[in-house]
Amino acid sequence: MRKPRIISLLPAATEIVCALGMEKRLVGRSHECDYPPTVANLPACCSAGIDDSRSAADIHQQVVDHLQQALSLFHVDLETIKKLRPTHLVTQDQCAVCAVPLETVQDALCDLNQRNVQVVSVHPFDLEGVLQSVHDIGAALEMPFRAEDLVTRMRARMNAVYARSHELKTIPKVVCLEWTEPMMSAGHWTPELVALAGGYDQLGRVGKNAPAITAEELSEADPDVLVLMPCGFSIARAREEAERLAEKPFWRELKAVRQGRVYVVDGGTYFNRPGPRLTDSLEIMAEILHPEDFNFGFSKKAWQKV
């Protein structure tokens, strides 16, 4: 096997590659790959086609406009990829909004006439899919035993949280918002994380894209705990969106608001990223839902009460 020269266009995949001990074989990354911090030294091979510094409402409108015009949300840097001479290129075919989709990568390689590059595309829609992504990337890089070891360690941490949470007497009702304007309840693996952490996700759908919800649906659910995790947003930006929500007429009537159980998390680092740190996300969720029973020592940079 040739020594791999890996380009990862998915932050979660970059984390998986590094967790498998292959960081030195990375030669390129996406514009969003930021962990471990040393990958920031690698050249970025793509960029966003929208301005993600705007509010959630503005970003959503940009996405809608791009999709209606059949425009890609990402620009792939063909010249950089050509210069890096990759043997493997990791991407995803789960969400055209979250990262560079498989079709865009395939088109780029055809333009470059680089058909000998092995494209590894992952498609995690739930927790098992995330673990399968580890196996798929490990197999492509001929590191199946390292992948199995990583999956085993991830499962052990998940099982440890569940072993404690399923014995708790209280199961709070939870709503997680993956976007705020329009409001979207978190889907995919997030409802599973809530369940493992000892909660009941009222509006999320396992393995499905985040469903849009109305103010009436949120008010009717009236959760005990409300967690804001806008996709790709830091805690600071999530707090800004919480402040905008707080101006809505329905907000102060919510039980979670009245009882002071509204939280923001670093979604861009943890919950929105289907890689090894979903185990951290589970432990963060356990701390939020059951602070008297769980304390993993996460800093307030990971989650905060609003």
ChimeraX attribute file (.defattr): number of C-alpha atoms within 10 A of each C-alpha:
attribute: neighborCount
match mode: 1-to-1
recipient: residues
	/A:1	5
	/A:2	5
	/A:3	8
	/A:4	18
	/A:5	18
	/A:6	27
	/A:7	28
	/A:8	28
	/A:9	28
	/A:10	27
	/A:11	26
	/A:12	28
	/A:13	27
	/A:14	28
	/A:15	25
	/A:16	25
	/A:17	25
	/A:18	17
	/A:19	17
	/A:20	21
	/A:21	13
	/A:22	18
	/A:23	17
	/A:24	12
	/A:25	16
	/A:26	21
	/A:27	22
	/A:28	27
	/A:29	27
	/A:30	26
	/A:31	19
	/A:32	18
	/A:33	21
	/A:34	17
	/A:35	14
	/A:36	13
	/A:37	8
	/A:38	9
	/A:39	21
	/A:40	16
	/A:41	11
	/A:42	15
	/A:43	16
	/A:44	22
	/A:45	22
	/A:46	21
	/A:47	17
	/A:48	17
	/A:49	15
	/A:50	18
	/A:51	11
	/A:52	14
	/A:53	10
	/A:54	12
	/A:55	16
	/A:56	23
	/A:57	14
	/A:58	15
	/A:59	16
	/A:60	18
	/A:61	15
	/A:62	18
	/A:63	18
	/A:64	12
	/A:65	12
	/A:66	15
	/A:67	14
	/A:68	9
	/A:69	9
	/A:70	9
	/A:71	11
	/A:72	18
	/A:73	19
	/A:74	19
	/A:75	15
	/A:76	21
	/A:77	14
	/A:78	15
	/A:79	10
	/A:80	14
	/A:81	23
	/A:82	15
	/A:83	8
	/A:84	16
	/A:85	15
	/A:86	22
	/A:87	16
	/A:88	22
	/A:89	24
	/A:90	24
	/A:91	27
	/A:92	25
	/A:93	16
	/A:94	17
	/A:95	14
	/A:96	16
	/A:97	13
	/A:98	17
	/A:99	22
	/A:100	27
	/A:101	21
	/A:102	22
	/A:103	12
	/A:104	17
	/A:105	20
	/A:106	16
	/A:107	12
	/A:108	18
	/A:109	18
	/A:110	11
	/A:111	11
	/A:112	13
	/A:113	11
	/A:114	16
	/A:115	11
	/A:116	10
	/A:117	16
	/A:118	15
	/A:119	22
	/A:120	19
	/A:121	20
	/A:122	21
	/A:123	16
	/A:124	22
	/A:125	19
	/A:126	21
	/A:127	21
	/A:128	11
	/A:129	17
	/A:130	22
	/A:131	21
	/A:132	18
	/A:133	25
	/A:134	28
	/A:135	22
	/A:136	18
	/A:137	22
	/A:138	21
	/A:139	16
	/A:140	15
	/A:141	20
	/A:142	13
	/A:143	17
	/A:144	17
	/A:145	13
	/A:146	17
	/A:147	26
	/A:148	18
	/A:149	13
	/A:150	20
	/A:151	18
	/A:152	13
	/A:153	14
	/A:154	18
	/A:155	14
	/A:156	13
	/A:157	15
	/A:158	19
	/A:159	13
	/A:160	12
	/A:161	19
	/A:162	19
	/A:163	14
	/A:164	15
	/A:165	22
	/A:166	15
	/A:167	9
	/A:168	12
	/A:169	8
	/A:170	12
	/A:171	16
	/A:172	18
	/A:173	20
	/A:174	24
	/A:175	28
	/A:176	28
	/A:177	26
	/A:178	27
	/A:179	25
	/A:180	23
	/A:181	19
	/A:182	16
	/A:183	21
	/A:184	21
	/A:185	29
	/A:186	30
	/A:187	23
	/A:188	21
	/A:189	25
	/A:190	28
	/A:191	26
	/A:192	21
	/A:193	28
	/A:194	23
	/A:195	20
	/A:196	23
	/A:197	28
	/A:198	26
	/A:199	26
	/A:200	21
	/A:201	26
	/A:202	17
	/A:203	24
	/A:204	28
	/A:205	19
	/A:206	19
	/A:207	18
	/A:208	13
	/A:209	17
	/A:210	21
	/A:211	16
	/A:212	18
	/A:213	17
	/A:214	12
	/A:215	14
	/A:216	10
	/A:217	11
	/A:218	19
	/A:219	14
	/A:220	10
	/A:221	17
	/A:222	19
	/A:223	24
	/A:224	22
	/A:225	24
	/A:226	26
	/A:227	27
	/A:228	27
	/A:229	30
	/A:230	31
	/A:231	22
	/A:232	21
	/A:233	23
	/A:234	20
	/A:235	24
	/A:236	14
	/A:237	20
	/A:238	25
	/A:239	21
	/A:240	14
	/A:241	22
	/A:242	20
	/A:243	12
	/A:244	14
	/A:245	16
	/A:246	13
	/A:247	10
	/A:248	10
	/A:249	9
	/A:250	13
	/A:251	17
	/A:252	13
	/A:253	11
	/A:254	19
	/A:255	18
	/A:256	21
	/A:257	19
	/A:258	12
	/A:259	10
	/A:260	13
	/A:261	17
	/A:262	23
	/A:263	22
	/A:264	29
	/A:265	29
	/A:266	25
	/A:267	22
	/A:268	17
	/A:269	23
	/A:270	24
	/A:271	27
	/A:272	24
	/A:273	21
	/A:274	28
	/A:275	25
	/A:276	21
	/A:277	18
	/A:278	23
	/A:279	21
	/A:280	19
	/A:281	25
	/A:282	24
	/A:283	25
	/A:284	26
	/A:285	25
	/A:286	27
	/A:287	19
	/A:288	24
	/A:289	26
	/A:290	19
	/A:291	12
	/A:292	9
	/A:293	11
	/A:294	18
	/A:295	13
	/A:296	11
	/A:297	9
	/A:298	12
	/A:299	9
	/A:300	12
	/A:301	12
	/A:302	17
	/A:303	23
	/A:304	17
	/A:305	13
	/A:306	16
